[in-house]
Amino acid sequence: MQLLRPGAKKLTLIDARRVMSIYDESMRRVQLVGGLLEQTSITDIVHRLNTALGVELVAALSRYTTMLDVFDEVCRP
């Protein structure tokens, strides 16, 4: 079994920049989606992004919201 040399464990400058740019973009997307979900319901998002999401995803999200509503009603005291 060959151990890594300490120099081989470091990222090159180009690789480090690439990793950080992907991380920054992922964080931006998470914040964007989080902001959308915080201010509106899933149903509103589905209706606004109907053409961008596609028919299958819209149908699946609609079924999900229906099941979520039923679940909330059952769990209410």
Secondary structure, DSSP 4 states (H G I P E B T S, - for coil): -PPPPGGGGSPPHHHHHHHHHHHHHHHHHHHHHHHHHHHS-HHHHHHHTHHHH-HHHHHHHHHHHHHHHHHHHHH--
